């Protein structure tokens, strides 16, 4: 995962996007020596791949209970509207 400066990212954005899209390269963008962002390829998933994944994995009967437990742990947060 190569580091690039914000200046270099700005000057070479089109080339960088090409390598992300075609080669799957992930870049860490650095400003003043500190990482500030990461540019990664989008993970694409088709409906048929998703159906296949769901078909290949057995249903977890405890999942609804686990989900309810996690929801109970969440605090109500005001929604920004």
MONOR-V11319 format. One record per pair of residues at least 24 apart in sequence whose C-alpha atoms are under 10 Angstrom apart, sorted by the first residue. I is the first residue (numbers start at 0). J is the second residue. Records with the same first field share a line. If there is no record, write none. Layout:
BEGIN
I: J ; J
END
This chain:
BEGIN
0: 24 ; 25 ; 26 ; 27 ; 37 ; 38 ; 39
1: 25 ; 26 ; 27 ; 28
2: 26 ; 27 ; 28 ; 29 ; 32 ; 34 ; 37
3: 27 ; 28 ; 29 ; 30 ; 32 ; 34 ; 37
4: 28 ; 29 ; 30 ; 31 ; 32 ; 33 ; 34 ; 35
5: 29 ; 30 ; 31 ; 34 ; 35 ; 36
6: 30
16: 40
END
